[in-house]
Amino acid sequence: MDTPASEKLRSVNHLFERQWMVLTERVHVAVGYGVSTFSFVIGDTGVVAVDSGSTPAESSEAIADLRAHTNLPILGLVYTHGHPDHTGGATAFVEENPDVEIWGHASFGDEAQRFSRNGATIAGTRGKRQAGFLLPPEKRINNGIAPVRYPKTGALAAGPSGGPDPKTLPSKTFAKQTTISLGGVNLVVTPNPGETKDQILTWFPDDRVAFGGDNMYRSWPNLYAIRGTQYRDVRDWCEAVDRIRELKADHLVLGHTTPFSGAGEVDQAIDTYSRAMWHIYNETIAGMNAGKTPDEMAHEITLPSELADNPILGEYYGNISWSVRSIFNGILGWFDGNPSHMNPLHPAERAAQIADLAGGADVLLSRAEAALSDGQTQWAAELCDMCIALEHRADEAKLLKANALDELGYNLITATGRNYLHTCAQELRAEVTAT
C-alpha cells in the first residue's frame, strides 16, 4: 500500500544499492553486497578488510570484484562488532586465506552471549519479526539501512542470539587502543562502545579514513532494537560519535549505507548526529527529573526544528520514541514512578473492568471496529487486545487487530517497526485459520 510513510522509506533505497566505491586509491568500499557495508584497505604486500559482510556468497562476490584492483592476499579481517550482519560473510575470507588474522574487541559477541546464557530464545523470534524474514516481498520495502534479504541459513538467519562460525571468531583481541600492522597497512583500533559494548572505531591515518561501524549510519540510530536487547548506553553512544569527530577524518565509512566523503561533509554529518542524539538524551533526562513517565515523554520529546528534517536523521531504522523509552528504562528501570503502576492489574482483569464500564465486551469490539474506520488505529488495536484478553469473540478481535496492525505498519516510516507490525498481523491471521 502506498502511503507517505512508504514513499519516504522507499526514497532511501539508493543508499544501499550494490556499488563498488573507490574511496581513496587504497580504500575500497563494498556497498549493497549483503546487509552491511564493508571495506578493503590495500597495502604494499597485502589487504586488510574491515568487516566481512553478511553472507559468504555475497562476500565472495565482493572479493572477486576486489581482484579487479589488486591480487594481493587478504591478510587481516577486523570486526567493528559482533553482529551477524557484519560477521556472517567471514568464511569467504577464511576460504580465500586460511591463515587470515581476525581481529575483534575483547568483549566480542557480548550481546549474543548474553541472550544464549539466559536462554532468551524469544530474541530469535522477535529478531525475525523485526527483520521481516517471515513476510512476503510485497510487505517489505527495505530494512531502513539495508536492502531486503531472506537468509535461509547462517548467522544472519539465526538472529541476535546467533554468532560467527567458530572458525571465524577473532584470533586476535584487544581491550585498549592498538595498532594492527599487516601487509603495509596500519590501522588504529579503539574500543568505542555505542550500539554494542564490543563496538570499535577503526582509523586508517595514512588516508584519513575512519570506519565507524554501527555507531553511525544515514538514519536515526537504533538506540533500542524492538527485537529486544540489553540497554544500549545512550550516553556512551553519544560520546562514541564525538570520539569519531575528534579524528577530523576526510572520509567516514559507515556500517550501513554509503560513506561520507570530504572533511567538511564528514564533520557536518557527525555534528548533526551528535547534536541530535545529545538533544534526545538530555531532554529525556530532564523529563525524568521532572517526574514525567516514559509514555508522556515518548509522545512529547522530538528533535528541534533545525534538525527535524535532516535526511540523515530520518527514522528509517531507529525510532525516537523508542529511544526515549529505552533511556528511561536503562537508567531508572521498568517502574515509571507512578505508584498506580507499581502492581497494575492483570491485563484480563483490567479488560474486564473496562468492559463493565463500557457496557459489555461486545461494546469494546464494536468500538474497536468504529475506531479503525475512523482512523484511530492504535486505539482500535488496544481495544482488540482487551477482547482477546477476555477471550470474547477472540477470532473476530484477532482479525480486526491484524487489520489495525497492518494499517499502523503502512503508516510508519521505521522499517523494523513496519516489519514487526506486519509480521504480527500475519501471525494473528494464521492463528485464526488454525482454529
N, C-alpha and C positions, 0 to 999 in steps of 0.2 A: 504494500500500500504506500502510495506517495504522500508524504506529509512534509511540512517544512523541516522537521527534525531529520527525516530520512534524507532529504536533499542536502542538508548541511553535513551529515555524516558521509554521504556519497562524495562530497566535494573534496575530501582529503585522500581519496583513493590514489591519486598520483604520487603521494608521498612514499608509497611502498610498492610501486610497480618495479618490476625487475630492471635493474640497471647496474652496469659496472662503472664505478666512478673513480677516475684517476685524480685523487685529491691533491697529491703532490707527486713528483717523479717517483718517490719511494713508498708512498702510502696509497693503497688501492682499497676501495670500499665496495663490498657486495651488498646491495640493497635489493630486497624482494626475493632473495634466494631462501625462501622459507619465511618463518615468522619474525626472526630478528635480523638486525643489521650486524655484519661482522667484517673484519678488515685484515689486510695483509701488509706488513711492513717489510720492505725489501732491503736487505743489507748487502755487504760486499761478497759474502760467501754463503748466505742463507736467508731464509724468510722466517719471520715470527708472525703468527696470526693472533689477533685479539678477538676472542670468542669464536665459536665453531659453527654457528648456525643451528637450526633446529632439527634437521633430519640428515642422515648420511647421504641420501641420494642427491638432495639439492646442494649440500655442501661439496659433494664430489663434482657437481657441475661448476661450482664456483672455482674449485681448484683447477679444473680443466681450463676455465677462462683465464685464470692466473697464468697458465702456461703460454698464453699469447704474449705475455710481457716478460716472463723470466722462467728459466729452467732450474733455478737454484732450489735446493731442497728446503722443505719446511722443517726448521729445527726446533721451533717452540710454539706453544699454544698457551695463551694467557686467558683465563676465565675472568670476566668482570664480576661475576657472581654465579651462584649455583642453580639458577632457574633452568628448567629443562629446555626452554626455547633458545637458550644460549649455549647449552652443552650437548644437546641431543645429536648434533652432527659430528661429534668428535671422533667417532670410529672411522670416518672418512680420512681424518688426519693421521690416525694410527696406521691405517692401511697404506697411506702414502709413505709414512716413515715410522716403522715400529719403535724407533728409538726417540721419537719426538718428546721433548721435555714439556710437561703440562704443569702450569703454574696456577695457583689459586690462593685465596686468603686462608689463614689457619683455621677459621671457622666455616670453611666452605661447606655448603649444603646444610647449614644450621636449620633452615626452615623445614626442609623435607624431613630431617632427622627428628624434629620436634613433633611433627604430625605422626611419624612412624612410632616414636617412643610412646606416645599417648594413645595409640590405636585409633586415631581420628580418621577412620576410613571415609566418613561423610565428606571429608575435604575433596576426595576424588569425585564423588557425585556432584557436589556443588561446583567443582572446577570445570566439569564437562558442561554444566548448565551455563556458567559464565562464558566459557569459550565458544558455546554454540555448536559443539561437536554433535549434538543429537538432533539438530534442526535441519529441515530441508533447505536447499540453496536459496529458494525464494524468500526465506525469512532472514537471510543474512546479507549484509552489505559489506562489512569489513569488521575487524576487531578493534577499531579505533586507532590503533597504531601499527596494524599488521593486516596482511591480506587474509582472506578466508582460507582455512585449511581443514582437512578432515583426516587427522592421523589415525591409522589403524593399530599401529604397534609402537613400541619405543617409549622413551621418557616423556615425550610431549603428550602422548595419549594417556599416560599414567596419571597426569595431573600434578598438583603441587606436592603430593607425597612421593612422587617419583624422583629419581635422580639419575645421574650418568651411569652408564655401564661401568662395572667395577674396573674394567680395563682402561677406562678413560678418566678415572679420578686423578686429581693433581698428584704428581710425583714430587713436586716442589711446592712448599708452602712458606708463607711469611706472615708476621704479625705486626711488623713496622715497616716504614718506608725502605724499599730495597731497589737496587738496580739490577735488571736482568740483561745480561750481555750474551748475545748469541749471533754468530754469523755477521758481525759488524753492525748489529742493531743493538742500541742501548735504550731500554725502556725503564722509566722510573715508575714503580708501582707503589701506591699509598693506600692504606685502609681508608675507606670513605663511606661509612655506614649511612644508609638512607633507606631506599626501598627494601633492602635486606641488610642484615648485620655483616654479611660477607662481601658486600659491595666494595669495589676498589676503583681508584682513579688511576688510569694509565697515561703516562706522559712521554711523548717522543720529542725531546727537546731539540734535536737536530733540525726538524721541520716545523717545530712549534705546533704539534698536533696533540690534542687531548682526546682521550676516549673515556666518555663519562659513564658508560654502562647504562643502567636503567634509572639513574638519578635525574635524567632529563630526556625528554622527547617532545615532539610537537603536539602536545595535548596537556590538559590539566593532569598533574601526576596522580597515579593511583595510590593515594595515601592510605586508602583502605580497599582491599580486594574483597568483593562480596562473596567470593568462594569461601572466605574465612581465612584469617591469618593472625598471627601474634601481632601486637602493636608495632607498627612501623613508626618509630620515634620521629615525629614530625619536626621537632626542633633539631635533631641530628640531621634530618634530611635538608632542612634549610641551610644548616652550616655546611653540609656536603656540597650544595650548589655554590655557596660562597667560596668554598675551597677551590672549586674548578675555576672560578673567576680570577682568583689570585694568580693563576698561571699566565694570564694575558695571552691566551692561545690565538694563533692565526686561523686554526681550524678546530672544530669540535665535532667529533663523531658520536652519535647518539646510539643507544642500544636498540632503537627502532626508528623508523623514518629516515629521511635524508639528513646529512650533516649540515652544520652551519659553516660558512667559509668567509674569510676576511675578518681581520681583527675587530673592525667596527661592528659587523653583523654579530659576531660571536659575543662581544661584550654587551651589546644591546639585548640579545636574547637572554643571556644569563641574568642581566639586571632585571629584565621583565619577570623572569621566572622567580628570582629571589624575592623581589618586592611583593609579588602576588602571594607566594607561599607564606612569607612572614606576616602579611596582612591577615590572611585567614587564621593563622596560628595565634597571632596577638589578639584578634577580635574574639576568638573562641575563649582564650584565657580571660579576657576582660569580661565576657559574658558569664563565664563560670564564677568569677569572683563577685559578680553582681547577683548571683543566685539563680541564674537562668538555667533551664533544663535543656538537654540535647534537642528535644522536639521543638522547643521555641527557637533555639539558635539555628537549627538546620533550615528553618524557613526564613530567618531574618538576616543571616550573615551572607554577604555577597562581595564580589570584587568591587573596588572603586571604579567609577565611570571611566577613568583614563586607562584602565586595564581590562575592563569587562569584555570588549570586543576584539581583543588582541588574538589573532589566529592561533598562536602557539599555546594559548590558554583555554582553547575550546574543550568542552567536557566530553571529548570523544572516547576517552579511555577511563580516566578518573572522574570523580564527581564531587563537587564542592560540599554538598550537604552531607554525603557520606564521610567526607574528611572531617567535618566539624564533629560529627558523632564519634568518630574514632579518636580524635584528640581528647574529647571529654572522657571517654571510656579508658583511654590509655593512661590518663593522669589521675582521674578520680575513681575509675571503676564503674560497675554497672549501675549503682544507685545514683539517681539523679538529684537526690536531696529532698524531694517531696515526700513527707512521711506517709502519705497515702499510697505511695508506690513501694513502700518497704516490703509489704507482703500482700501484693494485689490478688484479687480473686482469680481462681482458675478461669481460663477463657470460656469454658462451657457454663460455669456459674454466672459469670458476668453477662454472657449472651442471654441466659435465662432471665436475668433481671431486666435487661434492656427489652427483651421480647414482652415481658409482663407490662412494662411501662408503655410500650407501643401498641399493645392490644393483641399480642399473639405473634408467633413466629411467621404466620402467613403474611402479616403486615410487613415484617422485615424483608421477606423475599420480594413482595410487590414493590416496596420502596427501593430495593436494590435494582429491580428492572427499570423503575422510573428514573433512578439516578443515572443509570447507564445511558438511557435515552436522552437525558438532559445534559450529558457531558460531564457529570460528576463521577468520573470513572473510579477514582481512588475510593470514594465513599461507597460506591457500588461493590467494589471488591471487599471492603471491610464488612459491609452488611452480609455479603455472602459467607464470609468467614464465620459470622455468628450462626447462620443457619447450618453450616457444616458442623460447627461445634455442637449444636443441638441435635444433630442427625435428623433434621427436619427437612424433608424433601431434598435430601442431600445431593442426589444426582442432578436435579434441576439447579441447585445452588452451585454445584461444581461447574456445570456447563456455562452458567451465567458468569461465574468468576473467571473462567477461561476466556470468555469474550472480553471481559474487563481487562484482564492481564494483557491480552493481545493489543487492545486499544492503548493501554499505557505504554506498551513497548513501541508501537508505531510512533508515538509522540515523545519519545525520549531520545536524546542525542547520544547518550553514553552507550557504546556498543555492548559492553559487558552487561549492563542492566537490561538492555533490549533482549539480549540472548537469554538471560535468566528468566525474564518475564514470559517470553515466547515458549521457552522450554517447559516451564511450569504449566502454562496453558495446555500445551501438548500432553503433558503427563495427566492433567485432570481429565481431559477428554478420553485418554486411554483407560483411566480408572473406571469411568462410567461405562465405556464399551465392554470392559472386562466383566462388569456385573450384569 
